[in-house]
Amino acid sequence: MDLRRFRVLVAFIQAVWRSRAGFALILALVLLGLRLVSFDHAFFVQLRYVPNHDIYQGASFFATNMHAMRLSGDLAWWNPAEGVGYAQYPQALLSPLAPTQGHLVFMLWAQGVWLADQLGWQFAEYQQYITVTYIVLPCSTSGAFCCCAASCSANG
């Protein structure tokens, strides 16, 4: 029985390897690896500082929303950071930029945070921000580009 499962797994890996989606995923992971080695090596390996291209303070916005999803199951409409707080304006819902509330990855990740909390799993918000911003978003962008390029070249 174990040999049969192994053969099924090998067949699945070969099918993924030969497919356009598999090629796009592998290429996206290679591009992500090259970016991490080229630009963010000191951050991820030595853990010395936030990468220099994270200058717009998206971590605070992302973290307050993920914390609110974990606590209440709803996005943070009011940021308590300034004592009395300040509004996190709803125009972010209309923005497709990441990591704002209107971005598909943000929405899916927020629902995943809520689901994980329902299962009793909690993860630090800053680690989630690093994962989404420096791994999930670049990988999904590269993968989508590779799929688009493969589709365009196939349709010729």
N, CA and C of each residue as an Amber inpcrd file, in Angstrom:
protein
   468
   0.8140000  -1.2010000   0.0000000   0.0000000   0.0000000   0.0000000
   0.8580000   1.2660000   0.0000000   1.9790000   1.2540000   0.7370000
   2.8490000   2.4200000   0.7800000   3.4920000   2.6780000  -0.5790000
   3.8600000   1.6130000  -1.2870000   4.4460000   1.7670000  -2.6100000
   3.4270000   2.3730000  -3.5740000   2.1940000   2.0050000  -3.4260000
   1.1280000   2.5440000  -4.2810000   0.9570000   4.0460000  -4.0380000
   0.9530000   4.4640000  -2.7730000   0.8420000   5.8960000  -2.4540000
   2.0430000   6.6680000  -2.9890000   3.2180000   6.0630000  -2.8770000
   4.4180000   6.7060000  -3.3800000   4.3280000   6.9190000  -4.8850000
   3.8610000   5.9150000  -5.6000000   3.7160000   6.0410000  -7.0630000
   2.6960000   7.1040000  -7.4340000   1.6090000   7.1890000  -6.6800000
   0.6100000   8.2320000  -6.9260000   1.2190000   9.6040000  -6.6850000
   1.9940000   9.7360000  -5.6140000   2.6500000  11.0070000  -5.3180000
   3.6350000  11.3810000  -6.4170000   4.4200000  10.4360000  -6.8780000
   5.3760000  10.6920000  -7.9570000   4.6390000  11.0950000  -9.2370000
   3.5610000  10.4260000  -9.5540000   2.7800000  10.7770000 -10.7470000
   2.2040000  12.1780000 -10.6230000   1.7390000  12.5260000  -9.4340000
   1.2010000  13.8690000  -9.2190000   2.2800000  14.9270000  -9.3940000
   3.4620000  14.6950000  -8.8240000   4.5650000  15.6540000  -8.9530000
   4.9740000  15.8060000 -10.4130000   5.0140000  14.6900000 -11.1600000
   5.3650000  14.7610000 -12.5770000   4.3100000  15.5380000 -13.3640000
   3.0410000  15.3370000 -13.0460000   1.9740000  16.0670000 -13.7450000
   2.0590000  17.5570000 -13.4560000   2.3320000  17.9110000 -12.2060000
   2.4680000  19.3290000 -11.8520000   3.6820000  19.9210000 -12.5470000
   4.7780000  19.1750000 -12.5890000   6.0050000  19.6540000 -13.2190000
   5.7890000  19.9520000 -14.6970000   4.9820000  19.1330000 -15.3660000
   4.7630000  19.2900000 -16.8070000   3.6920000  20.3260000 -17.1430000
   2.8930000  20.7260000 -16.1880000   1.7980000  21.6620000 -16.4670000
   2.2990000  23.1000000 -16.4680000   1.5250000  23.9800000 -17.0930000
   1.8590000  25.4070000 -17.0940000   1.8080000  25.9720000 -15.6850000
   0.8020000  25.5650000 -14.9190000   0.6790000  26.0740000 -13.5550000
   1.8690000  25.6300000 -12.7050000   2.3160000  24.4050000 -12.8740000
   3.4790000  23.9190000 -12.1460000   4.7420000  24.6740000 -12.5280000
   4.9100000  24.9060000 -13.8300000   6.0470000  25.6800000 -14.3000000
   6.0030000  27.0900000 -13.7190000   4.8090000  27.7020000 -13.7310000
   4.6630000  29.0540000 -13.1970000   4.9750000  29.0830000 -11.7030000
   4.5240000  28.0830000 -10.9740000   4.7950000  28.0310000  -9.5380000
   6.2840000  27.8790000  -9.2700000   6.9260000  26.9950000  -9.9920000
   8.3600000  26.7930000  -9.7950000   9.1360000  28.0560000 -10.1650000
   8.7820000  28.6810000 -11.2890000   9.4620000  29.9090000 -11.6850000
   9.2120000  31.0190000 -10.6730000   7.9920000  31.1160000 -10.1540000
   7.6930000  32.1300000  -9.1430000   8.5310000  31.9120000  -7.8890000
   8.6800000  30.6630000  -7.4620000   9.4890000  30.3820000  -6.2800000
  10.9630000  30.6850000  -6.5240000  11.4420000  30.4250000  -7.7330000
  12.8320000  30.7610000  -8.0730000  13.0250000  32.2720000  -8.0490000
  12.0870000  33.0180000  -8.6560000  12.1860000  34.4800000  -8.6490000
  12.1130000  35.0290000  -7.2320000  11.2510000  34.4610000  -6.4210000
  11.1630000  34.8790000  -5.0200000  12.4750000  34.6090000  -4.3000000
  13.0450000  33.4490000  -4.5150000  14.3290000  33.1230000  -3.8960000
  15.4350000  34.0780000  -4.3260000  15.4670000  34.4070000  -5.6140000
  16.4680000  35.3580000  -6.0950000  16.2930000  36.7350000  -5.4640000
  15.0400000  37.1660000  -5.3130000  14.7950000  38.4600000  -4.6820000
  15.2160000  38.4510000  -3.2200000  14.8930000  37.3700000  -2.5220000
  15.2660000  37.2910000  -1.1130000  16.7850000  37.2900000  -0.9470000
  17.4840000  36.5620000  -1.8260000  18.9420000  36.5150000  -1.7450000
  19.5450000  37.8670000  -2.1410000  18.9890000  38.5080000  -3.1570000
  19.5570000  39.7570000  -3.6670000  19.2980000  40.9570000  -2.7740000
  18.0740000  41.1070000  -2.2860000  17.7010000  42.3390000  -1.5980000
  17.4870000  42.1850000  -0.0930000  16.8900000  41.0970000   0.3380000
  16.4570000  40.9890000   1.7200000  17.2550000  39.9670000   2.5320000
  18.4150000  39.6040000   2.0600000  19.2160000  38.5870000   2.7280000
  19.5460000  38.9880000   4.1690000  20.0100000  40.2040000   4.3660000
  20.4030000  40.6340000   5.7140000  19.2090000  40.6680000   6.6580000
  18.0460000  40.9970000   6.1220000  16.8580000  41.0430000   6.9780000
  16.4260000  39.6530000   7.4050000  16.2930000  38.7420000   6.4530000
  15.7670000  37.4260000   6.7800000  16.7800000  36.5220000   7.4720000
  18.0570000  36.6600000   7.1650000  19.0560000  35.7820000   7.7480000
  19.5760000  36.3360000   9.0750000  19.9050000  37.6130000   9.1030000
  20.5010000  38.1940000  10.3010000  19.4730000  38.8590000  11.2140000
  18.2530000  39.0800000  10.7310000  17.1670000  39.6930000  11.5040000
  17.5980000  40.9970000  12.1690000  18.2440000  41.8810000  11.3790000
  18.7660000  43.1210000  11.9300000  17.8000000  44.2930000  11.8060000
  17.0350000  44.3580000  10.7500000  16.2110000  45.5380000  10.5120000
  15.0810000  45.1930000   9.5600000  14.1390000  46.1250000   9.4590000
  13.0680000  45.9980000   8.4760000  13.6590000  46.3610000   7.1220000
  13.3300000  45.6490000   6.0620000  13.9010000  45.9710000   4.7420000
  13.6740000  47.4250000   4.3670000  14.6460000  48.0140000   3.6930000
  14.5850000  49.4400000   3.3990000  13.4720000  49.8250000   2.4350000
  12.8560000  48.8730000   1.7680000  11.7550000  49.2320000   0.8820000
  10.4100000  49.1690000   1.5850000  10.3810000  48.9460000   2.8900000
   9.1500000  48.9930000   3.6670000   9.1070000  50.3190000   4.4280000
   8.9140000  51.4000000   3.6880000   8.9740000  52.7170000   4.3130000
   7.6060000  53.3740000   4.4560000   6.5580000  52.7300000   4.0480000
   5.2430000  53.3740000   4.1060000   4.4410000  52.9170000   5.3130000
   5.0350000  52.2160000   6.2140000   4.4430000  51.7880000   7.4760000
   3.1740000  50.9610000   7.2840000   3.2360000  50.0110000   6.3850000
   2.1050000  49.1300000   6.1710000   1.9260000  48.1260000   7.2870000
   2.9770000  47.9050000   8.0630000   2.8980000  46.9160000   9.1370000
   1.8620000  47.2960000  10.1820000   1.8060000  48.5790000  10.5440000
   0.8430000  48.9880000  11.5700000  -0.5910000  48.8100000  11.0820000
  -0.8440000  49.1430000   9.8290000  -2.1820000  48.9730000   9.2640000
  -2.5440000  47.4910000   9.2000000  -1.6360000  46.6940000   8.6990000
  -1.8810000  45.2590000   8.5680000  -2.0740000  44.6080000   9.9370000
  -1.1840000  44.9380000  10.8690000  -1.2270000  44.2920000  12.1870000
  -2.5040000  44.6230000  12.9490000  -2.9520000  45.8880000  12.9020000
  -4.1750000  46.2240000  13.6320000  -5.3710000  45.4980000  13.0430000
  -5.4110000  45.3460000  11.7350000  -6.5210000  44.6270000  11.1130000
  -6.4930000  43.1440000  11.4310000  -5.3270000  42.5200000  11.3870000
  -5.2570000  41.0930000  11.6910000  -5.5490000  40.8340000  13.1740000
  -5.1060000  41.7530000  14.0360000  -5.4060000  41.6150000  15.4540000
  -6.9230000  41.7300000  15.6930000  -7.5510000  42.6750000  15.0070000
  -9.0050000  42.8300000  15.1350000  -9.7450000  41.6100000  14.5920000
  -9.2520000  41.0400000  13.4890000  -9.8870000  39.8310000  12.9520000
  -9.7970000  38.6910000  13.9600000  -8.6700000  38.6030000  14.6240000
  -8.4920000  37.5350000  15.6040000  -9.3820000  37.7390000  16.8220000
  -9.5290000  38.9970000  17.2520000 -10.3060000  39.2630000  18.4620000
 -11.8110000  39.3110000  18.2220000 -12.2140000  39.9580000  17.1070000
 -13.6430000  40.1950000  16.9200000 -14.2170000  39.6020000  15.6370000
 -13.3500000  39.1540000  14.7220000 -13.8510000  38.6390000  13.4620000
 -14.2040000  39.7280000  12.4720000 -13.8340000  40.9670000  12.7580000
 -14.1200000  42.0960000  11.8790000 -12.8520000  42.9370000  11.7320000
 -12.7700000  43.6930000  10.6510000 -11.6100000  44.5510000  10.4180000
 -11.5730000  45.6790000  11.4350000 -10.4020000  46.2560000  11.6170000
 -10.2300000  47.3670000  12.5560000 -10.6610000  48.6590000  11.8650000
 -11.7540000  49.2140000  12.3120000 -12.2120000  50.4850000  11.7530000
 -11.6400000  51.6510000  12.5450000 -11.0770000  51.3560000  13.7050000
 -10.5470000  52.4000000  14.5630000  -9.2350000  51.9010000  15.1490000
  -8.1600000  52.6410000  14.9350000  -6.8430000  52.2310000  15.4070000
  -6.5770000  52.8340000  16.7830000  -6.4040000  52.0340000  17.7950000
  -6.2280000  52.5470000  19.1530000  -4.8090000  52.9970000  19.4880000
  -3.9430000  53.1380000  18.5150000  -2.5270000  53.3980000  18.7810000
  -2.2750000  54.7520000  19.4390000  -3.0880000  55.7420000  19.2240000
  -2.8420000  57.0850000  19.7450000  -3.6120000  57.3770000  21.0310000
  -3.8940000  56.3940000  21.8170000  -4.6340000  56.6140000  23.0500000
  -6.1250000  56.6930000  22.8010000  -6.5770000  57.7650000  22.1420000
  -7.9910000  57.8940000  21.7990000  -8.2800000  57.2940000  20.4320000
  -7.2210000  56.9730000  19.6890000  -7.3800000  56.3120000  18.3990000
  -7.5800000  57.2680000  17.2480000  -7.5730000  56.7260000  16.0650000
  -7.8750000  57.4860000  14.8550000  -8.5140000  56.5360000  13.8570000
  -9.3040000  57.1060000  12.9940000 -10.0580000  56.2840000  12.0510000
  -9.1400000  55.6990000  10.9880000  -9.3620000  54.4310000  10.6660000
  -8.7280000  53.8210000   9.5000000  -9.7640000  53.9140000   8.3950000
  -9.5980000  54.8830000   7.5630000 -10.6480000  55.3240000   6.6570000
 -11.0860000  54.2350000   5.6950000 -12.3790000  54.1960000   5.3980000
 -12.9270000  53.1210000   4.5640000 -12.5350000  53.2060000   3.0970000
 -11.8680000  54.2920000   2.6640000 -11.4520000  54.3040000   1.2590000
 -10.4040000  53.2380000   0.9790000  -9.7920000  52.6950000   2.0320000
  -8.8610000  51.5820000   1.8380000  -9.5860000  50.3770000   1.2540000
 -10.8890000  50.2720000   1.4830000 -11.6520000  49.1630000   0.9120000
 -11.6950000  49.2260000  -0.6080000 -11.5560000  50.4180000  -1.1680000
 -11.6220000  50.5890000  -2.6190000 -10.2530000  50.4640000  -3.2810000
  -9.2060000  50.4160000  -2.4970000  -7.8590000  50.3990000  -3.0420000
  -7.4100000  48.9740000  -3.3390000  -6.8950000  48.7340000  -4.5510000
  -6.3800000  47.3980000  -4.8590000  -4.9360000  47.2070000  -4.3900000
  -4.3500000  48.2360000  -3.7800000  -2.9580000  48.1420000  -3.3610000
  -2.8120000  47.2580000  -2.1420000  -1.6900000  46.6040000  -2.0300000
  -1.4380000  45.7320000  -0.8800000  -0.5930000  46.4830000   0.1300000
  -0.7700000  46.2970000   1.3770000  -1.7040000  45.3990000   2.0480000
  -2.9470000  46.1220000   2.5440000  -3.6900000  46.7480000   1.6850000
  -4.9140000  47.4260000   2.1020000  -6.0920000  46.4650000   2.0680000
  -7.2040000  46.8820000   2.6610000  -8.3540000  46.0080000   2.8280000
  -9.0200000  45.6110000   1.5150000  -8.7480000  46.3240000   0.4390000
  -9.3690000  46.0080000  -0.8370000  -8.6080000  44.9870000  -1.6630000
  -7.4680000  44.5580000  -1.2030000  -6.6430000  43.6160000  -1.9540000
  -7.1130000  42.1820000  -1.6800000  -7.1950000  41.3720000  -2.7170000
  -7.6900000  40.0020000  -2.5930000  -6.8680000  39.1760000  -1.6050000
  -5.5620000  39.2980000  -1.6460000  -4.7130000  38.5410000  -0.7240000
  -4.9970000  38.9650000   0.7160000  -5.1980000  40.2680000   0.9350000
  -5.5260000  40.7680000   2.2720000  -6.8390000  40.1520000   2.7610000
  -7.8410000  40.1310000   1.8890000  -9.1470000  39.5750000   2.2770000
  -9.0390000  38.0930000   2.6200000  -8.3590000  37.3380000   1.7660000
  -8.2190000  35.9040000   2.0060000  -7.3880000  35.6340000   3.2640000
  -6.3300000  36.4110000   3.4520000  -5.4920000  36.2170000   4.6300000
  -6.2880000  36.5450000   5.9000000  -7.0720000  37.6220000   5.8630000
  -7.8680000  37.9980000   7.0330000  -8.8700000  36.8950000   7.3890000
  -9.4930000  36.3090000   6.3830000 -10.4130000  35.2070000   6.6640000
  -9.6610000  33.9910000   7.2110000  -8.4510000  33.7660000   6.7110000
  -7.6240000  32.6880000   7.2350000  -7.2310000  32.9250000   8.6880000
  -6.9430000  34.1770000   9.0440000  -6.6190000  34.5190000  10.4330000
  -7.8180000  34.2480000  11.3280000  -8.9970000  34.6370000  10.8690000
 -10.2100000  34.3840000  11.6470000 -10.4300000  32.8830000  11.8300000
 -10.2840000  32.1190000  10.7420000 -10.4720000  30.6720000  10.8090000
  -9.4450000  30.0270000  11.7380000  -8.1870000  30.4580000  11.6410000
  -7.1500000  29.9160000  12.5200000  -7.4730000  30.2170000  13.9790000
  -7.9890000  31.4080000  14.2520000  -8.3590000  31.7440000  15.6220000
  -9.5030000  30.8620000  16.1140000 -10.4430000  30.5630000  15.2250000
 -11.5450000  29.6830000  15.6140000 -11.0440000  28.2790000  15.9510000
  -9.9390000  27.8770000  15.3210000  -9.3390000  26.5650000  15.5970000
  -8.3660000  26.6020000  16.7710000  -8.1690000  27.8050000  17.3320000
  -7.2960000  27.9370000  18.4900000  -5.8440000  28.2230000  18.1570000
  -5.5660000  28.5950000  16.9200000  -4.1950000  28.9040000  16.5120000
  -4.0410000  30.4100000  16.4070000  -3.0100000  30.9520000  17.0110000
  -2.7070000  32.3760000  16.8850000  -1.2820000  32.5490000  16.3980000
  -1.0960000  33.5320000  15.5530000   0.2240000  33.8480000  15.0220000
   0.4640000  35.3390000  15.2220000   1.6950000  35.7060000  15.4990000
   2.0290000  37.1160000  15.7090000   1.7230000  37.9200000  14.4520000
   1.1280000  39.0850000  14.6290000   0.6990000  39.8990000  13.4900000
   1.8830000  40.3730000  12.6490000   3.0000000  40.7130000  13.2960000
   4.1430000  41.1680000  12.5090000   4.7030000  40.0400000  11.6550000
   4.7390000  38.8280000  12.1780000   5.1930000  37.6970000  11.3760000
   4.2480000  37.4590000  10.2050000   2.9580000  37.6610000  10.4220000
   2.0040000  37.5430000   9.3230000   2.2810000  38.6020000   8.2650000
   2.5530000  39.8250000   8.7130000   2.8470000  40.9170000   7.7780000
   4.0760000  40.5970000   6.9360000   5.1250000  40.1110000   7.5750000
   6.3470000  39.7510000   6.8490000   6.0550000  38.6330000   5.8550000
   5.2970000  37.6390000   6.2760000   4.9710000  36.5130000   5.4010000
   4.1740000  36.9720000   4.1920000   3.1470000  37.7870000   4.4280000
   2.3020000  38.2520000   3.3170000   3.0720000  39.1820000   2.4000000
   3.7670000  40.1590000   2.9780000   4.4140000  41.1960000   2.1730000
   5.6210000  40.6900000   1.4060000   6.4090000  39.8180000   2.0170000
   7.6760000  39.4350000   1.3940000   7.7070000  38.0310000   0.8300000
   6.6400000  37.2470000   1.0410000   6.6180000  35.9020000   0.4780000
   5.3570000  35.6760000  -0.3520000   4.1770000  35.8550000   0.2480000
   2.9190000  35.5380000  -0.4430000   2.6740000  36.4820000  -1.6260000
   2.7670000  37.7830000  -1.4150000   2.4890000  38.7270000  -2.5050000
   3.4730000  38.6030000  -3.6700000   4.7980000  38.5790000  -3.4330000
   5.7040000  38.4210000  -4.5740000   5.5270000  37.0940000  -5.2920000
   5.2940000  36.0230000  -4.5420000   5.1260000  34.7090000  -5.1670000
   3.8440000  34.6670000  -5.9910000   2.7560000  35.2150000  -5.4640000
   1.5040000  35.2070000  -6.2230000   1.5930000  36.1130000  -7.4450000
   2.2900000  37.2260000  -7.3210000   2.4620000  38.1200000  -8.4700000
   3.2970000  37.4580000  -9.5590000   4.4100000  36.8570000  -9.1630000
   5.2610000  36.1760000 -10.1440000   4.5320000  35.0000000 -10.7800000
   3.7980000  34.2500000  -9.9660000   3.0410000  33.1160000 -10.4960000
   1.9660000  33.5540000 -11.4740000   1.2510000  34.6280000 -11.1530000
   0.2200000  35.1400000 -12.0620000   0.8490000  35.6370000 -13.3660000
   1.9890000  36.3200000 -13.2680000   2.6600000  36.7890000 -14.4730000
   3.1100000  35.6180000 -15.3410000   3.6650000  34.5920000 -14.7080000
   4.1290000  33.4240000 -15.4640000   2.9620000  32.7090000 -16.1440000
   1.8410000  32.5720000 -15.4420000   0.6530000  31.9570000 -16.0510000
   0.1550000  32.7780000 -17.2290000   0.1410000  34.0920000 -17.0540000
  -0.2990000  34.9790000 -18.1400000   0.6350000  34.8790000 -19.3380000
   1.9460000  34.8900000 -19.0840000   2.9170000  34.7970000 -20.1580000
   2.8200000  33.4600000 -20.8650000   2.6360000  32.3780000 -20.1080000
   2.4980000  31.0470000 -20.7070000   1.2170000  30.9630000 -21.5490000
   0.1620000  31.5730000 -21.0630000  -1.0950000  31.5710000 -21.8140000
  -0.9700000  32.3740000 -23.1010000  -0.3160000  33.5190000 -23.0130000
  -0.1270000  34.3590000 -24.2080000   0.7510000  33.6600000 -25.2380000
   1.8170000  33.0000000 -24.7690000   2.7190000  32.3290000 -25.7120000
   2.0480000  31.1000000 -26.3290000   1.1760000  30.4340000 -25.5900000
   0.4940000  29.2660000 -26.1160000  -0.5650000  29.6470000 -27.1530000
  -1.1880000  30.8060000 -26.9370000  -2.2280000  31.2640000 -27.8620000
  -1.6480000  32.0410000 -29.0270000  -0.3920000  32.3110000 -28.9480000
   0.3920000  32.8740000 -29.9110000   0.2630000  33.9330000 -30.7930000
